[in-house]
Amino acid sequence: MITSVLVANRGEIACRVFRTCAELGIRTVAVYSDADENALHARVADAAVRLEGAAPAETYLRGDLIVKAALAAGADAVHPGYGFLSENAGFARAVADAGLTWIGPPPEAIEAMASKTRAKELMGIEPLKAVTDKDLPVLVKAAAGGGGRGMRVVRELADLDEQLAAAGAEALSAFGDGEVFVEPYIEGGRHVEVQIMADAHGTVWALGTRDCSLQRRHQKVIEEAPAPGLTPELEASLREMAVRAARATGYRGAGTVEFLVADGKAHFLEMNTRLQVEHPVTEAVFGVDLVALQLRVAEGEPLDEEPPPARGHSVEARLYAEDPGAGWAPQTGTLHRLSVPASVRLDTGFTDGDPIGVHYDAMLAKAVAHAPTRAEALRKLAGALERAVVHGPVTNRQLLVRSLRHPEFTAGGADTGFYDRHLAALTAPDPDPYAPLAAALADAHGRSRFGGWRNVASQPQIKHYRSEPDGTEHEVRYRHTRGGLAADGVRVVRATPALVVLEVDGVVRKFDVAVHGERVYVNGAALTALPRLPEPVARQEPGSLLAPMPGTVVRLAEGLAEGVTVAAGQPLIWLEAMKMEHRITAPASGTLTALHAAPGRQVEVGALLAVVQEDQ
């Protein structure tokens, strides 16, 4: 039997596997990079081994170091998690060759299916060899890995070479494999997948369907089980194809077969030979622990002949440290507080006070709701996220709440173009007009009305705040009176540093207030307290290209140097932050007069990368 498991991963999935291991009495071992020295997964494991360095290529993609760590810590099994080396057949073999138990499918099955090009060949599908205008649009896709990395939609043939290079570079950084391929891009399809679980005795379970169509940058945002609106015939066909794929490869363990459903037909996409991020919705519907089943299968135990019956509906939302209204730009900083109502399941790799850095994925947590019906599950999750406390970097929390309540999504059957159509409305500012007042009253609590020249009894006090991330500025006026704090249009029922209660039009409203530096959080709304007098703003030369987020410069346009001519919109610099690449383009046609970016250079948000002098 397995007695000690090393998880060759980090963050949320490592913590998730550790939780099941602890319940089963199995000892746990973590590996951690220097950037993750104080990360939650390294703290909760029974033992932890350092992987020197910070970049994935130096740490979590070094299979040799991970096997060495497992042996040094006395582990007898390795769980790969998802991402990194989870679909690397060479790593699976190295684990087995070291005398350790591999908690995953056989290396031969990984080779057959983890490479999307070989998987399509096995399913009788040929990738595009030569792309012409008639083939557009097409999708450039990484052959290995998943999570939306190494994927690009190409609508103009002239962009193909650039997108092939970009996808390959991103895939190499994320998975250690830069192979990419091209396939037709199907507009308006739904991303539907089937969870499978297979043992070494010939049993293959198809644990229903999941719909993962709400995506940004080809990375899933909201997932649910079962997929709504499928005909019984189509659902049965999906399950049959998934089981056939598993049997064709002698599969063992947990896996997912993914399809694009359009016009009532299913198109095979790929098979992920690992556990998926969205596995909790299947666990909720079928009442199983997929990690426990992985361990059981790895020990050689058989599955029951049939899976448990499905019950109810489950939906999961991924909470990302990113700004959806600013091109999904990743965000960094300190996560001061993360709390979600106990009515939903929360899987996370962070605790209060943890730093959110640039080296790894932007996902902070997954919130999962389960209920008897889909409508109840959506309502439950939306309500929990609306009440969640997330103090720190900007997140997509408001987007998630609005998405779960959007009529197109609640009707069922939303496709992968959902955010392309609705992002502007879903990210439109909708500030609570009383949040700035509550922040000001909380700040003013306890101040003597005669404590300074600004606190003259009959004169209004003025404070200014800026809503984050949209930048809307607010001016707030209140007064100190003999009866306490007062403001026009409301009755101040109570004001303390942490709680303000206002009566507005006969309705009593409560505002929870928390302060972290200059940032104030009021019922989930983030505000920045502005100085009484404007601070001087550093002047930037016209045409300056500034880093939109902290990250690493991964490459420059070919031949880019001071003095070269550039065209408006031309990609010049590529930054990588949180495993995603971001292009910096020329703001206008002109001459590059300064270049401060260089491959490998770490930059902070606002750093000057280059200057383009516009043609006159």
Residue pairs with C-beta under 8 A, 6 or more apart in sequence:
1 299
2 26
2 76
2 77
2 101
2 103
2 295
2 298
2 299
3 26
3 27
3 76
4 26
4 27
4 28
4 29
4 46
4 73
4 74
4 75
4 76
4 77
5 17
5 21
5 26
5 27
5 28
5 29
5 75
5 76
5 77
5 78
5 79
5 103
5 295
6 28
6 29
6 30
6 31
6 49
6 66
6 69
6 70
6 73
6 75
6 77
6 78
6 79
7 13
7 14
7 17
7 18
7 28
7 29
7 30
7 31
7 41
7 45
7 78
7 79
7 80
7 81
8 31
8 60
8 63
8 66
8 78
8 79
8 80
8 81
8 84
8 85
8 86
8 91
9 17
9 41
9 60
9 79
9 80
9 81
9 82
9 83
9 84
9 86
10 30
10 31
10 32
10 33
10 36
10 39
10 41
10 60
10 81
10 349
10 360
11 36
11 39
11 40
11 41
11 349
11 350
11 360
11 361
11 363
12 347
12 348
12 349
12 363
12 365
12 366
13 81
13 82
13 83
13 275
13 277
13 349
14 30
14 41
14 45
14 81
14 349
15 40
15 41
15 44
15 347
15 348
15 349
16 291
16 347
17 28
17 79
17 81
17 291
18 28
18 30
18 41
18 44
18 45
20 289
20 291
20 292
20 295
21 27
21 28
21 291
21 295
22 28
23 292
24 292
24 295
26 295
27 46
27 47
27 75
28 44
28 45
28 46
28 47
29 45
29 46
29 47
29 48
29 49
29 69
29 70
29 73
29 74
29 75
30 41
30 42
30 44
30 45
30 47
30 48
30 49
31 48
31 49
31 50
31 51
31 59
31 60
31 65
31 66
31 69
32 39
32 41
32 42
32 48
32 49
32 50
32 51
33 50
33 51
33 53
33 54
33 58
33 59
33 60
33 359
34 50
34 52
34 53
34 54
34 59
35 54
35 357
35 359
35 360
36 42
36 360
37 50
38 354
39 349
39 354
40 348
40 349
40 350
40 351
40 354
41 349
42 48
47 73
47 74
49 69
49 72
49 73
51 58
51 59
51 60
51 62
51 65
51 66
51 69
52 58
52 59
53 59
54 359
55 359
56 84
56 173
56 174
56 359
56 360
56 579
57 173
57 176
59 65
60 66
60 84
60 85
61 84
61 85
61 175
61 176
63 85
63 88
63 90
63 91
63 94
64 94
66 78
66 85
66 91
67 78
67 94
67 95
67 98
67 100
70 78
70 95
70 98
70 100
71 98
71 100
75 100
76 100
76 101
77 100
77 101
77 102
77 103
77 295
77 298
78 95
78 100
78 101
78 102
78 103
79 103
79 104
79 291
79 294
80 86
80 87
80 88
80 91
80 92
80 103
80 104
80 274
81 274
81 275
82 146
82 147
82 272
82 274
82 275
82 276
82 277
83 145
83 146
83 147
83 174
83 175
83 361
84 175
85 91
85 176
86 104
86 273
86 274
86 275
87 110
87 114
87 144
87 145
87 146
87 175
87 272
87 273
87 274
88 110
88 114
88 144
88 175
88 176
88 177
89 107
89 108
89 110
89 111
89 114
90 107
92 102
92 104
92 105
92 106
92 107
92 110
93 107
95 101
95 102
96 102
96 107
101 298
101 299
102 298
103 253
103 294
103 295
103 298
104 110
104 253
104 273
104 274
104 294
104 298
105 249
105 251
105 252
105 253
105 255
105 273
106 250
106 251
106 252
108 249
108 250
109 249
109 250
109 251
109 252
109 273
110 273
111 118
112 118
112 119
112 122
112 248
112 249
113 119
113 122
113 245
113 249
113 251
113 255
113 270
113 271
113 273
114 144
114 271
114 272
114 273
115 143
115 144
115 179
116 141
116 142
116 143
116 144
116 181
116 269
116 270
117 127
117 143
117 179
117 181
119 245
119 270
119 271
120 126
120 127
120 183
120 268
120 270
122 245
122 248
122 249
123 245
123 268
125 268
127 181
127 182
127 183
128 135
128 138
128 181
128 182
128 183
128 184
131 138
131 154
131 157
131 160
131 182
132 157
133 157
135 184
136 154
136 155
136 156
136 157
137 153
137 154
137 155
137 185
137 187
138 153
138 154
138 160
138 182
138 183
138 184
138 185
139 151
139 152
139 153
139 154
139 182
139 183
139 184
139 185
140 150
140 151
140 152
140 153
140 154
140 160
140 163
140 164
140 167
140 180
140 181
140 182
141 150
141 151
141 167
141 180
141 181
141 182
141 183
142 149
142 150
142 151
142 167
142 168
142 170
142 171
142 174
142 175
142 177
142 178
142 179
142 180
143 171
143 177
143 179
143 180
143 181
144 171
144 175
144 176
144 177
144 179
145 171
145 174
145 175
145 177
146 270
146 272
147 174
147 219
147 277
147 361
147 579
148 215
148 217
148 218
148 219
148 220
149 170
149 171
149 174
149 175
149 219
149 579
149 580
150 167
150 168
150 170
150 171
150 174
150 175
150 180
151 167
151 217
151 218
152 163
152 166
152 167
153 185
154 160
154 163
154 182
154 185
160 182
162 571
164 180
164 182
166 574
166 581
166 583
167 180
168 178
168 179
168 180
169 178
169 554
169 555
169 574
169 581
170 576
170 579
170 580
170 581
171 177
171 178
171 179
171 180
172 178
173 554
173 576
173 579
174 579
186 260
186 262
186 267
187 417
188 262
188 415
188 416
188 417
189 213
189 260
189 261
189 262
189 267
189 415
189 416
190 211
190 213
190 227
190 260
190 261
190 262
190 413
190 414
190 415
190 416
191 211
191 212
191 213
191 215
191 220
191 258
191 259
191 260
191 261
191 269
191 416
192 209
192 210
192 211
192 212
192 213
192 227
192 230
192 238
192 258
192 259
192 260
192 261
192 266
193 209
193 210
193 212
193 256
193 257
193 258
193 259
193 276
194 206
194 207
194 208
194 209
194 210
194 238
194 239
194 241
194 242
194 256
194 257
194 259
195 206
195 207
195 208
195 210
195 254
195 255
195 256
195 276
195 279
195 282
195 290
196 204
196 205
196 206
196 207
196 242
196 243
196 246
196 251
196 254
196 255
196 256
196 257
197 204
197 205
197 207
197 253
197 254
197 255
197 290
197 293
197 297
197 303
197 307
198 204
198 205
198 246
198 251
198 252
198 253
198 255
198 297
198 303
199 252
199 297
199 301
199 302
199 303
200 252
200 297
200 300
200 302
201 302
201 303
203 302
203 303
203 304
203 305
204 243
204 246
204 247
204 251
205 303
205 306
205 307
206 239
206 240
206 242
206 243
206 307
207 282
207 286
207 288
207 307
208 225
208 226
208 239
208 282
208 285
208 286
208 310
209 225
209 226
209 227
209 230
209 235
209 238
209 239
210 223
210 224
210 225
210 226
210 227
210 278
210 281
210 282
211 223
211 224
211 225
211 226
211 227
211 228
212 220
212 222
212 223
212 278
213 414
213 415
213 416
213 418
214 220
214 221
214 222
214 223
214 403
214 409
214 414
214 416
214 418
214 419
215 221
215 416
215 419
216 324
216 328
216 419
217 328
217 580
220 277
220 278
220 318
221 317
221 318
221 320
221 396
221 399
221 400
221 403
221 419
222 315
222 316
222 317
222 318
222 400
222 403
222 404
222 409
223 277
223 278
223 281
223 315
223 316
224 281
224 313
224 314
224 315
224 316
224 374
224 377
225 281
225 282
225 284
225 285
225 313
225 314
226 235
226 285
226 310
226 313
227 235
227 261
228 374
228 412
228 413
229 412
229 413
230 238
230 261
231 264
234 261
234 264
234 266
237 266
238 257
238 259
238 266
241 257
241 259
241 266
241 268
242 257
245 251
245 257
245 271
246 255
246 257
251 273
252 297
253 273
253 294
253 297
253 298
254 274
254 275
254 279
254 290
254 293
254 294
255 271
255 272
255 273
255 274
256 271
256 272
256 274
256 276
257 268
257 270
257 271
258 268
258 269
258 270
258 271
258 272
259 266
259 267
259 268
259 269
260 266
260 267
260 269
260 416
261 267
275 290
275 291
275 294
277 318
277 363
277 366
278 316
278 366
279 290
280 314
280 316
280 345
280 347
280 366
280 368
281 314
281 315
281 316
281 368
281 370
282 288
282 290
282 314
283 289
283 290
284 312
284 314
284 345
284 368
284 370
285 310
285 311
285 312
285 313
285 314
285 370
286 307
286 308
286 309
286 310
286 311
287 308
287 311
288 307
288 308
293 303
296 303
297 303
311 372
312 370
312 371
312 372
312 373
312 377
313 370
313 371
313 372
313 373
313 374
313 376
313 377
314 368
314 369
314 370
314 371
314 377
315 368
315 369
315 374
315 377
315 378
315 381
315 404
316 366
316 367
316 368
316 369
316 381
317 366
317 367
317 381
317 385
317 400
317 403
317 404
318 363
318 365
318 366
318 400
319 363
319 364
319 365
319 366
319 367
319 385
319 388
319 390
319 395
319 396
319 397
319 400
320 330
320 362
320 363
320 364
320 395
320 396
321 330
321 331
321 332
321 333
321 335
321 356
321 362
321 363
321 364
321 392
321 393
321 394
321 395
321 578
322 328
322 329
322 330
322 331
322 362
322 394
322 395
322 396
322 578
323 329
323 331
323 394
323 396
323 469
324 396
324 399
324 419
324 423
324 426
324 427
325 423
325 427
325 469
325 470
326 469
326 548
327 548
327 582
329 548
329 549
329 582
330 358
330 362
330 549
330 551
330 577
330 578
330 580
331 356
331 362
331 393
331 394
331 395
331 549
332 355
332 356
332 357
332 358
332 393
332 549
332 550
332 577
332 605
333 355
333 356
333 392
333 393
334 353
334 354
334 355
334 356
334 392
334 393
334 516
335 350
335 352
335 353
335 354
335 355
335 356
335 364
335 390
335 391
335 392
335 393
336 352
336 353
336 391
336 392
336 514
336 516
337 352
337 389
337 390
337 391
337 392
337 514
338 348
338 350
338 351
338 352
338 364
338 365
338 388
338 389
338 390
338 391
338 392
339 388
339 389
340 346
340 365
340 367
340 384
340 385
340 387
340 388
340 389
341 383
341 384
341 387
341 388
343 369
343 380
343 383
343 384
344 367
344 368
344 369
344 380
344 381
344 384
345 367
345 368
345 369
345 370
346 365
346 366
346 367
346 368
347 365
347 366
347 368
348 364
348 365
348 366
349 365
350 356
350 364
350 365
356 362
356 364
356 392
356 393
358 549
358 550
358 551
358 552
358 577
358 578
358 602
359 578
360 578
360 579
361 578
361 579
362 578
362 579
362 580
364 390
364 395
367 381
367 384
367 385
367 388
368 381
369 377
369 378
369 380
369 381
369 384
370 377
371 377
371 379
371 380
374 412
375 410
378 404
378 405
378 409
378 410
381 404
382 400
382 401
382 404
382 405
385 397
385 400
385 401
385 404
386 401
386 524
388 397
388 524
389 512
389 514
389 521
389 524
390 397
390 524
391 514
391 516
391 519
391 521
391 526
392 516
394 468
394 469
394 526
397 524
398 427
399 426
399 427
402 425
402 426
403 409
403 418
403 426
404 410
406 422
406 426
408 414
408 418
408 422
409 418
419 426
429 467
429 470
429 472
431 467
431 470
431 472
431 474
431 525
432 522
432 523
432 525
434 490
434 502
434 504
434 509
434 511
435 511
435 522
435 523
435 525
435 527
436 463
436 465
436 474
436 476
436 522
436 527
437 476
437 478
437 487
437 490
437 502
438 500
438 502
438 511
438 513
438 522
438 523
439 463
439 465
439 476
439 513
439 520
439 522
439 527
439 529
440 461
440 463
440 465
440 476
440 478
441 478
441 485
441 487
441 492
441 495
441 500
442 495
442 496
442 497
442 498
442 499
442 500
442 511
442 513
442 515
442 520
443 463
443 497
443 515
443 520
443 529
444 461
444 478
444 480
444 485
444 495
445 485
445 495
445 496
445 497
446 497
447 455
447 480
448 455
449 455
449 456
449 457
449 480
449 481
450 457
454 461
455 461
455 480
457 480
457 481
457 482
458 479
459 479
460 477
460 478
460 479
461 477
461 478
461 479
461 480
462 475
462 476
462 477
463 475
463 476
463 478
463 529
464 473
464 474
464 475
464 476
464 529
464 530
464 532
465 473
465 474
465 476
465 520
465 527
465 528
465 529
465 530
466 472
466 473
466 474
466 527
466 528
466 530
467 473
467 474
467 525
467 526
467 527
468 519
468 526
468 527
468 528
469 526
473 530
474 527
476 487
477 487
477 488
478 485
478 486
478 487
479 485
479 486
479 487
480 486
484 492
484 495
485 492
485 495
486 492
489 504
490 502
490 503
490 504
491 502
491 503
492 500
492 501
492 502
493 501
493 502
493 503
493 508
494 500
494 501
495 501
497 513
497 515
498 512
498 513
498 514
499 510
499 511
499 512
499 513
500 510
500 511
500 513
501 508
501 509
501 510
501 511
502 508
502 509
502 511
503 509
511 522
511 523
512 521
512 522
512 523
513 520
513 521
513 522
514 520
514 521
515 521
518 528
518 529
519 526
519 527
519 528
519 529
520 526
520 527
520 528
520 529
521 527
540 546
540 608
541 594
541 611
542 613
542 614
543 587
543 588
543 590
543 593
543 611
543 612
543 613
543 614
544 608
544 610
544 611
545 572
545 573
545 584
545 586
545 587
545 608
545 609
545 610
545 611
545 612
546 606
546 607
546 608
546 609
547 575
547 584
547 603
547 604
547 605
547 606
547 607
547 609
548 575
548 582
548 584
548 605
549 575
549 577
549 582
549 605
550 577
550 602
550 603
550 604
550 605
551 575
551 576
551 577
551 578
551 582
551 602
551 603
552 575
552 576
552 577
552 600
552 601
552 602
552 603
553 573
553 574
553 575
553 597
553 598
553 599
553 600
553 601
553 603
553 609
554 574
554 575
554 576
554 581
554 599
555 573
555 574
555 599
556 572
556 573
556 574
556 595
556 597
556 598
556 599
557 570
557 571
557 572
557 573
560 572
560 573
560 592
560 595
561 592
561 595
562 592
562 593
562 594
562 595
563 591
563 592
563 593
564 591
564 592
565 589
565 590
565 591
565 592
566 572
566 586
566 589
566 590
566 591
566 592
566 612
567 586
567 589
568 586
568 587
568 588
568 589
569 585
569 586
570 585
570 586
571 583
571 584
571 585
572 584
572 585
572 586
572 592
572 610
573 583
573 584
573 597
573 609
573 610
574 581
574 582
574 583
574 584
575 581
575 582
575 584
575 603
576 582
584 609
584 610
586 612
587 612
587 614
588 612
588 614
588 615
589 614
589 615
590 612
590 613
590 614
590 615
591 612
591 613
591 615
592 610
592 611
592 612
592 613
593 611
593 612
593 613
594 608
594 610
594 611
595 609
595 610
596 607
596 608
596 609
596 610
597 603
597 609
597 610
603 609
